[in-house]
C-alpha cells in the first residue's frame, strides 16, 4: 500500500488535498472551505451549534476501528445532537490533531467516512483545521444546524404525567464494543488470527457505524407530534433520562420490561455473563432518541413504528426510579459513560 508522508504536503496542502472535491449543497452555505471563515445564512431560523471531541485511546481504539468508520461515526454523533433538538444539521467544521504515524492515505480514509456521512445526511463540510499531535489522533467536529423557533425541543420541557418513549433498541453498541475488546485481547499479535464475528454483525454496526435518527424526527413531524423534551442516548438511558429529569425538575418511572432490547444484544450479554437490562440502561453510544410527550398523545405515538413506550414522568419529589420486572422500585442512577473517569 502506498504511504505518503503528511509532511510532503504540509498543513494547507493536506487540507486542499482532502477537501478539493467537496461541493456545497445547502442553500444556507454561502461560503465554505477556502477563506478565513465559512459564511452561513439561516435567515429567520434559530441556529443550533454542537461540538464533540474524540481522542484516541479514550473514545476510540484504532486496533479495531477502521478510519473510514471513525470518520463516519465522528460526523453522525454530532448530527444526532442536532436532531435531539428537533433540528436539522446543515454544516460541519472538522479539526484534526495528527501524529507522525499517520500518512496522507490514512487521512483520506478518515475523510471518506466524513464525506459519506455528509452525503447521506445532506450536510456540508465547510471548514476546519489540522495540527500535529504528540498523543495520537484527535478529532474535533462542530456541527451547525437550524430549527424554527416554535419547533425547538429542549431537555427542560417534560411535565408530570408525560409519557417517555425511546426509538430503536438499546445496549447493542455497548455489546459490540465488548465483542471488539474480547477479540482484541484474544488477538494479542497473532499473525493468522481470525476474529469470531459471525452472526454478530448488528452489534458491530451499532458500535462502529451508528446512525442518527433523522427518520424518527421526520416521522414525528409528519404526524404533527412535538415532544415536550428530548435527548439522544449517548451516555446510556439512565444517565440521559436523569438529564431530562434534572433540567425539567421532574421525576420518572422507567419500566424494565418495556426497555427495547435486540435478540443479539441479549444473547451477547448472556455470553459475557452480564445483566442485559443493566447493559441497556448504562451502555451508551446507541444514539437513539429519548423523548417525552403528553399523556393525551399515547395512542397516536404508540402507533408509530420503531418507537417504544418505556415509562412516564412523575412529580419531582417522587424521584427517579426503575420498576423491575417483579415490581420492585429501584433508584435510577447515572452509571453510563463518563469521559472524565
Secondary structure in CASP SS format (residue, H / E / C, confidence):
PFRMAT SS
TARGET T0000
AUTHOR 0000-0000-0000
METHOD secondary structure of the structure
MODEL  1
X C 1.00
X C 1.00
X C 1.00
X C 1.00
X E 1.00
X H 1.00
X H 1.00
X H 1.00
X C 1.00
X H 1.00
X H 1.00
X H 1.00
X H 1.00
X H 1.00
X H 1.00
X H 1.00
X H 1.00
X H 1.00
X H 1.00
X C 1.00
X C 1.00
X C 1.00
X C 1.00
X C 1.00
X C 1.00
X C 1.00
X C 1.00
X C 1.00
X E 1.00
X E 1.00
X E 1.00
X C 1.00
X C 1.00
X C 1.00
X C 1.00
X C 1.00
X C 1.00
X C 1.00
X E 1.00
X E 1.00
X C 1.00
X C 1.00
X C 1.00
X C 1.00
X C 1.00
X E 1.00
X E 1.00
X E 1.00
X E 1.00
X E 1.00
X E 1.00
X E 1.00
X E 1.00
X E 1.00
X E 1.00
X E 1.00
X C 1.00
X C 1.00
X C 1.00
X E 1.00
X C 1.00
X C 1.00
X C 1.00
X C 1.00
X C 1.00
X C 1.00
X H 1.00
X H 1.00
X H 1.00
X H 1.00
X H 1.00
X H 1.00
X H 1.00
X H 1.00
X H 1.00
X H 1.00
X H 1.00
X H 1.00
X H 1.00
X H 1.00
X H 1.00
X H 1.00
X H 1.00
X C 1.00
X C 1.00
X C 1.00
X C 1.00
X E 1.00
X E 1.00
X E 1.00
X E 1.00
X E 1.00
X E 1.00
X E 1.00
X E 1.00
X E 1.00
X E 1.00
X E 1.00
X C 1.00
X C 1.00
X C 1.00
X C 1.00
X E 1.00
X H 1.00
X H 1.00
X H 1.00
X H 1.00
X H 1.00
X H 1.00
X H 1.00
X H 1.00
X H 1.00
X H 1.00
X H 1.00
X H 1.00
X H 1.00
X H 1.00
X H 1.00
X H 1.00
X H 1.00
X H 1.00
X C 1.00
X C 1.00
X E 1.00
X E 1.00
X E 1.00
X E 1.00
X E 1.00
X E 1.00
X E 1.00
X E 1.00
X E 1.00
X C 1.00
X C 1.00
X C 1.00
X C 1.00
X C 1.00
X E 1.00
X E 1.00
X E 1.00
X E 1.00
X E 1.00
X E 1.00
X E 1.00
X E 1.00
X E 1.00
X E 1.00
X C 1.00
X H 1.00
X H 1.00
X H 1.00
X C 1.00
X C 1.00
X C 1.00
X C 1.00
X C 1.00
X C 1.00
X C 1.00
X C 1.00
X C 1.00
X C 1.00
X C 1.00
X E 1.00
X E 1.00
X E 1.00
X E 1.00
X E 1.00
X C 1.00
X C 1.00
X C 1.00
X C 1.00
X H 1.00
X H 1.00
X H 1.00
X H 1.00
X H 1.00
X H 1.00
X H 1.00
X H 1.00
X H 1.00
X H 1.00
X H 1.00
X H 1.00
X H 1.00
X H 1.00
X H 1.00
X H 1.00
X C 1.00
X C 1.00
X C 1.00
X C 1.00
X C 1.00
X C 1.00
X C 1.00
X C 1.00
X C 1.00
X C 1.00
X C 1.00
X C 1.00
X C 1.00
X H 1.00
X H 1.00
X H 1.00
X H 1.00
X H 1.00
X H 1.00
X H 1.00
X H 1.00
X C 1.00
X C 1.00
X C 1.00
X C 1.00
X C 1.00
X H 1.00
X H 1.00
X H 1.00
X H 1.00
X H 1.00
X H 1.00
X H 1.00
X H 1.00
X H 1.00
X C 1.00
X C 1.00
X C 1.00
X C 1.00
X C 1.00
X C 1.00
X E 1.00
X E 1.00
X E 1.00
X E 1.00
X C 1.00
X C 1.00
X C 1.00
X C 1.00
X H 1.00
X H 1.00
X H 1.00
X H 1.00
X H 1.00
X H 1.00
X H 1.00
X H 1.00
X H 1.00
X H 1.00
X H 1.00
X H 1.00
X C 1.00
X C 1.00
X E 1.00
X E 1.00
X E 1.00
X E 1.00
X E 1.00
X H 1.00
X H 1.00
X H 1.00
X C 1.00
X C 1.00
X C 1.00
X C 1.00
X H 1.00
X H 1.00
X H 1.00
X H 1.00
X H 1.00
X H 1.00
X H 1.00
X H 1.00
X H 1.00
X C 1.00
X C 1.00
X C 1.00
X C 1.00
X H 1.00
X H 1.00
X H 1.00
X H 1.00
X H 1.00
X H 1.00
X H 1.00
X C 1.00
X C 1.00
X C 1.00
X C 1.00
X C 1.00
X C 1.00
X E 1.00
X E 1.00
X E 1.00
X E 1.00
X E 1.00
X C 1.00
X H 1.00
X H 1.00
X H 1.00
X H 1.00
X H 1.00
X H 1.00
X H 1.00
X H 1.00
X C 1.00
X C 1.00
X C 1.00
X C 1.00
X E 1.00
X E 1.00
X E 1.00
X E 1.00
X E 1.00
X E 1.00
X E 1.00
X E 1.00
X C 1.00
X H 1.00
X H 1.00
X H 1.00
X C 1.00
X E 1.00
X E 1.00
X E 1.00
X E 1.00
X C 1.00
X C 1.00
X C 1.00
X C 1.00
X C 1.00
X E 1.00
X E 1.00
X E 1.00
X C 1.00
X C 1.00
X C 1.00
X C 1.00
X C 1.00
X C 1.00
X C 1.00
X C 1.00
X C 1.00
X C 1.00
END
